[in-house]
Amino acid sequence: MRAAVIALIGFTCATPLAQAQHQDASVKLVEGLPSPTGTFPIGRRHFEWSDPARKSSATRSRVVIVSVFYPSVKRSVSHAVYLQGARKLPINEKTAFLRDSFGAAWRLIAADKLRSHTTANAPILQMGKKLPVLLFSPGLGMASAAYSVQLEDLASHGYVVVAIDHPYDSPLLALSDGTLIPFDKKTWSEHQPPGPPTLDGIKFGLLRQADWVTDSSFVIQELRSRSTTSFFDALDLTHVGAFGHSFGGIVAANLCQTDSMIQACMNEDGELFGRTLKPDQAAPSLDPALPLKKPVLIFTLVEPEMKRIPEYMQLRKASRDDLEKFLNTQTSSSY
């Protein structure tokens, strides 16, 4: 997994900059995303998978959107759009969070003027041995497409990256039957209002993280169930890693505790030991009762402006101390 770790360290997200606008034919084509650093052309496929064992409403099973970035065999002069289906989305309340999450870039995305480095549904690379798999989950309220630079780069180096968009916690899931599932802003705002973290808010986050962990294990089982079919038979499911950013990074670390298929994990800036300003209130994301025997990479970033907030730095130190105490009790060969 060493090559994966090296490539994963640089990740790119879109940031809200301005009120989003819909399709604009006057928008000019721009250079777009930075070029991948690997040698392989990149394919991209999208899947919509429903878990019959879980319900997200009275009438619908829980559904996830899966985007697979993978090494291909032939470069194309016609690259796929950055965000599939963006051009057809209506301007309404359900799409507002997605549009706002991309900020000023939405004008390019909605006009199909921002292109990826992928080819839609390209044939997967067949090289005599199967390809290692990396499972990815984005940050809370972020679309996996916002990490395209990172995901494409990994695929260009020979990894199959399986990116998951989770219902109600992603900006928008646009399903094949026309259903739109937006970010559940109301529920999140009720449990995690602005201000210092609360124990209720942390515990609510843990419940949603558990949903994501189950989503991820479900996706692995779907890959296994298709492992003898075309395309999926090129995946090496004996070499599966998990990584994610922020909320998704916490989920990745959890998978190293809960899913035996996962061989290594990386957490990009996700808080593992939830703390409030009260010293006796904490709700860790990693279960202290479960062993952590797989290699884990954890890294974080403290923005310069946050260093000037004493309460924030107090929480960071307490959480880091908790994490180090936990890791010192584990038997994993590397952290």
C-alpha positions in Angstrom: 0.0 0.0 0.0 3.0 2.3 0.1 2.4 3.8 -3.3 -1.2 4.5 -2.4 -0.1 6.3 0.8 2.3 8.5 -1.1 -0.3 9.4 -3.7 -3.1 10.0 -1.2 -1.5 12.8 0.7 -2.5 15.5 -1.8 -6.3 15.9 -2.1 -8.4 18.6 -3.7 -11.9 19.7 -2.7 -14.2 22.4 -4.1 -15.0 25.2 -1.7 -18.2 27.4 -1.7 -17.3 30.7 -3.2 -20.4 32.3 -4.5 -24.1 31.6 -5.2 -24.2 28.8 -7.8 -25.8 29.4 -11.2 -27.3 26.9 -13.7 -26.2 26.1 -17.2 -24.7 29.1 -19.1 -23.9 28.5 -22.7 -21.5 31.5 -22.7 -19.1 29.8 -20.3 -15.9 29.1 -22.0 -14.0 25.8 -21.8 -11.1 26.0 -19.3 -8.1 23.8 -18.7 -9.8 22.1 -15.9 -8.2 19.6 -13.5 -4.5 19.0 -13.0 -3.2 16.1 -15.0 -2.7 12.7 -13.3 0.9 11.8 -12.6 0.6 8.1 -13.5 1.1 6.3 -16.8 -2.3 4.6 -17.3 -5.3 6.1 -19.0 -8.4 6.3 -16.7 -11.9 4.9 -17.0 -14.9 5.8 -14.9 -18.1 3.9 -14.3 -21.1 4.7 -12.1 -23.4 2.3 -10.3 -26.5 2.6 -8.2 -26.8 -0.1 -5.6 -29.7 -0.7 -3.2 -29.3 -2.6 0.1 -32.5 -4.7 0.6 -31.5 -5.3 4.2 -31.9 -1.6 5.1 -34.6 0.9 4.6 -34.0 4.6 4.2 -37.7 5.3 4.0 -41.0 3.4 4.3 -40.9 2.6 0.6 -37.2 2.6 -0.4 -34.2 0.5 0.4 -31.1 2.4 1.3 -29.2 3.2 -1.9 -25.7 4.4 -2.6 -24.1 5.8 -5.7 -20.7 4.2 -6.5 -18.2 5.8 -8.9 -15.3 3.6 -9.9 -12.1 5.2 -11.2 -9.8 2.6 -12.8 -6.8 2.1 -15.1 -7.8 1.6 -18.7 -6.0 0.5 -21.9 -6.5 3.3 -24.3 -6.5 7.1 -24.1 -9.5 9.0 -25.4 -9.6 12.4 -27.0 -13.1 12.8 -25.5 -13.0 13.0 -21.8 -16.1 12.5 -19.6 -17.8 15.4 -17.9 -16.7 16.3 -14.4 -20.0 15.5 -12.7 -22.3 13.1 -14.5 -25.9 14.4 -14.9 -25.2 17.9 -13.7 -26.4 19.5 -16.9 -29.9 18.0 -16.4 -30.4 19.0 -12.8 -33.2 21.5 -12.1 -32.7 24.6 -10.1 -34.7 24.0 -6.9 -34.4 23.5 -3.2 -33.3 19.9 -3.5 -30.3 20.8 -5.7 -29.3 24.0 -3.8 -26.8 22.3 -1.4 -25.0 20.6 -4.3 -24.8 23.8 -6.3 -23.6 25.9 -3.3 -21.0 23.3 -2.4 -19.2 23.8 -5.7 -19.5 27.6 -5.5 -18.4 29.6 -8.5 -17.2 26.4 -10.2 -20.9 25.2 -10.6 -21.3 27.4 -13.7 -18.7 25.3 -15.5 -19.9 22.0 -14.1 -23.6 22.6 -15.0 -22.6 23.7 -18.5 -20.5 20.5 -19.0 -17.5 22.8 -19.5 -15.3 21.2 -16.9 -14.0 17.9 -18.0 -12.3 15.1 -16.1 -9.4 13.0 -17.3 -11.6 9.9 -17.5 -13.3 8.0 -20.3 -16.8 6.9 -19.5 -17.2 3.1 -19.4 -13.7 2.5 -20.9 -12.4 -1.1 -20.9 -10.5 -1.9 -17.7 -6.8 -2.7 -17.8 -6.0 -6.4 -18.1 -2.4 -7.1 -17.3 -2.1 -10.7 -16.2 -2.8 -9.9 -12.5 -5.7 -8.3 -10.8 -5.8 -4.7 -9.7 -5.8 -3.6 -6.0 -8.9 -1.8 -4.7 -9.2 1.4 -2.7 -12.5 2.3 -1.1 -13.2 6.0 -0.6 -15.7 8.1 1.3 -15.8 11.9 1.1 -16.2 14.5 3.8 -19.7 15.2 5.2 -21.7 17.2 2.7 -19.2 16.8 0.0 -19.6 14.9 -3.3 -17.0 12.3 -4.2 -16.6 14.1 -7.5 -15.0 17.0 -5.6 -12.0 14.7 -5.0 -11.6 13.8 -8.7 -8.0 15.0 -8.8 -6.9 12.6 -6.1 -9.1 9.7 -7.4 -7.9 10.0 -11.0 -4.3 10.2 -9.9 -4.6 7.0 -8.0 -6.2 5.2 -10.9 -3.5 6.4 -13.2 -1.0 4.5 -11.0 -2.9 1.2 -11.3 -5.5 1.3 -8.4 -9.2 0.8 -8.7 -10.8 3.5 -6.6 -14.4 2.8 -5.5 -15.9 6.1 -4.3 -19.2 6.1 -2.4 -21.8 8.8 -2.1 -24.0 8.2 0.9 -27.7 9.2 1.0 -28.7 12.2 3.1 -25.1 13.1 4.0 -23.9 13.8 0.5 -24.9 17.0 -1.3 -27.2 15.1 -3.6 -28.0 11.6 -4.9 -29.7 11.7 -8.3 -31.2 8.3 -8.8 -31.9 6.6 -12.1 -35.7 6.8 -11.6 -35.5 10.6 -11.2 -35.6 10.7 -7.4 -33.4 13.4 -5.9 -32.0 12.7 -2.3 -30.5 16.0 -1.0 -28.3 16.6 2.0 -30.3 16.4 5.2 -29.4 19.9 6.4 -32.3 20.2 8.8 -31.5 17.1 10.9 -27.8 17.9 10.9 -28.5 21.5 12.0 -30.7 20.3 14.8 -28.1 18.0 16.3 -25.0 20.0 15.5 -25.8 23.7 15.6 -23.1 26.4 15.3 -20.8 26.6 18.3 -18.7 24.3 20.4 -19.3 20.5 20.0 -21.9 18.9 22.2 -22.1 15.3 23.4 -25.5 14.9 21.6 -24.0 16.2 18.4 -21.0 13.9 18.6 -23.2 10.9 19.3 -25.5 11.8 16.4 -22.4 11.9 14.2 -21.4 8.4 15.4 -24.8 7.1 14.3 -24.4 8.5 10.8 -20.8 7.2 10.7 -22.1 3.7 11.5 -24.4 4.1 8.5 -21.4 4.9 6.3 -19.4 1.9 7.7 -22.3 -0.4 6.8 -22.6 1.2 3.4 -19.0 0.5 2.8 -19.2 -3.1 3.8 -22.3 -3.5 1.6 -20.3 -2.1 -1.3 -17.5 -4.6 -0.7 -20.1 -7.4 -0.7 -21.5 -6.1 -4.0 -18.0 -6.2 -5.5 -17.6 -9.8 -4.3 -21.0 -10.9 -5.6 -19.9 -9.6 -9.1 -16.3 -10.8 -9.0 -16.8 -13.4 -11.7 -18.5 -11.0 -14.2 -16.9 -8.8 -16.8 -15.1 -5.7 -15.4 -15.3 -6.8 -11.8 -13.2 -9.9 -12.4 -10.2 -7.6 -12.9 -10.4 -6.4 -9.2 -8.1 -8.0 -6.6 -10.4 -8.3 -3.6 -7.7 -9.8 -1.5 -6.0 -6.4 -1.5 -8.5 -3.8 -0.4 -7.7 -0.6 1.4 -10.0 2.2 2.7 -9.4 5.9 2.8 -11.5 9.0 3.2 -11.5 12.7 4.0 -12.8 14.2 7.3 -16.0 12.3 8.1 -15.1 9.7 5.4 -11.6 9.4 7.0 -13.2 8.4 10.4 -15.3 5.8 8.5 -12.1 4.4 6.9 -10.4 4.0 10.2 -13.6 2.3 11.6 -13.4 -0.2 8.7 -10.0 -1.3 9.9 -11.7 -2.4 13.1 -14.9 -3.9 11.7 -14.4 -5.3 8.2 -12.0 -8.2 7.7 -11.8 -7.5 3.9 -10.0 -4.2 4.6 -6.2 -4.6 4.8 -5.1 -1.0 5.5 -6.8 2.4 6.1 -6.0 6.1 5.9 -7.8 8.9 7.6 -7.4 12.3 6.0 -8.1 14.9 8.7 -11.0 13.1 10.5 -11.5 13.6 14.2 -11.3 10.1 15.9 -12.0 11.0 19.5 -14.9 13.3 19.8 -14.5 15.8 22.6 -16.5 18.6 24.2 -15.1 21.4 26.3 -16.2 19.4 29.4 -13.3 17.1 30.4 -15.7 14.2 31.3 -17.6 14.2 27.9 -16.1 12.3 25.0 -17.5 9.8 22.5 -14.7 8.1 20.5 -15.2 7.2 16.9 -12.9 4.2 17.2 -14.5 1.5 19.5 -12.1 1.0 22.5 -13.4 -2.5 22.8 -12.4 -3.6 19.3 -8.8 -4.3 18.4 -7.0 -2.4 15.6 -4.7 -4.8 13.9 -4.4 -3.3 10.5 -1.9 -0.6 9.3 -3.5 2.9 9.7 -2.2 6.3 8.5 -3.7 9.3 10.2 -2.8 12.9 9.4 -4.4 16.2 10.2 -4.1 19.9 9.5 -4.8 22.8 11.8 -5.5 26.0 9.9 -3.5 29.0 11.1 -6.6 30.9 12.1 -7.8 28.0 14.3 -4.5 28.1 16.3 -5.6 31.4 17.7 -8.7 29.9 19.3 -7.8 28.5 22.7 -10.9 26.3 23.1 -10.3 24.7 19.7 -6.7 23.9 20.5 -7.8 22.5 23.9 -10.1 20.1 22.1 -7.4 19.1 19.6 -4.9 18.3 22.3 -7.4 16.3 24.4 -8.5 14.3 21.3 -4.9 13.6 20.3 -4.0 12.5 23.8 -7.0 10.1 23.8 -6.0 8.7 20.4 -2.4 8.1 21.4 -3.5 6.3 24.5 -5.7 4.1 22.4 -3.1 3.3 19.8 -0.5 2.4 22.5 -2.8 -0.4 23.6 -3.1 -1.9 20.1 -1.0 -4.6 18.3 -1.0 -3.2 14.7 2.4 -3.3 13.1 2.2 0.3 11.9 0.4 3.6 12.4 
